[in-house]
């Protein structure tokens, strides 16, 4: 069965940004069975964590460096939205605050309850 592209309102990715990504990478490799694949970040590597069942990346484990330096050490779900700017604007109208971004197709927000999540711009397929 072919996997479909993620849609609006779906969780499209999970990321964990921490000071020591290598230690946390090893923790999840041992506990969950994920296989780490390094992602070159220019001088260091973050990691895609690959599911042993599917061979597909399941989540990211990243160093708290550069633009990620101020992110909380917690799992951050990325929710698909069709229009990132509109999603961020509406979230702010409803009491959210921007934690980081928007940048490179996503924006990390803190919702009115204090939970952190990301809005991620999804590509909408044209009907043809």
Protein Blocks (a to p, Z undefined) as FASTA:
>chain_A
ZZddddehiafbdcdddfblmlmmmmmmmmnopacddddehhiacdddddfklopafbdc
dddehjllmpccddddddddfblmlmmmmmmmnopacfbdceehiacdddfkopacdddd
ddddddZZ
